[in-house]
């Protein structure tokens, strides 16, 4: 047990160190001076120098990197260059909104994808297969931002049923969640249909039929049980990828989550906020995939602990 935990902890630390290093370098490779972004247009050169010195932006890059990593080792993400508040405080304020949006999107995605994928393979009516195919093709072809704009035009500006942007009650959550869930549901539907169809052609299915089991019994006892692990794997990977889509969706609907914080920090050249937001999103993505790995041995005892270690 302990070696497995140490191995996972080591992998996580290596992952975070790699993401932190890349984020640190890329954030400073973006053109622009954070001091100019803070002071605005036509600032006094002396004010620029004074601000850069107070923010320690005049130090060598290596010295800045070492300071950043030392602070990160004690979970100190620094202060925002714009409002001088701790980055961790800003992240705690925005994180619940991103988690809420991701959970709402997954709540819409998983049941719909499982239902469409199942009916496309085992439904007696071929309409279900055509519907699943059309849904998958449309969801993967339409960009997220275009889908969001279409939903705003129809349900907000056209019908006046839902608010355009912001946060508040559940009515503010509907359009962002649907926008985020649609492409993920299309991909998951295609994968569920492919996995179920592949399992339905396995030799054990023919053997079960020869024993006189009904189609419902074969599906419930054998096909779904064997198809569950790859489906959970795909769903877990999609849950991690929600964070990438959330950046676009949150800004499109002015949803105050981590994605909105990240793009605002990029526009303002707020380096500590950029680093903190990216690290948090990376840690959440890693955690989602780790939970999927841990669930393998719970879903199927035949899978050894070594494979999830």
Helices and strands as residue ranges (DSSP letters): H 2-29, H 34-39, H 45-54, H 61-73, H 87-122, H 126-141, H 144-151, I 152-158, H 170-200, H 203-210, H 215-218, I 219-223, H 224-252, H 258-268, H 271-299, H 305-308
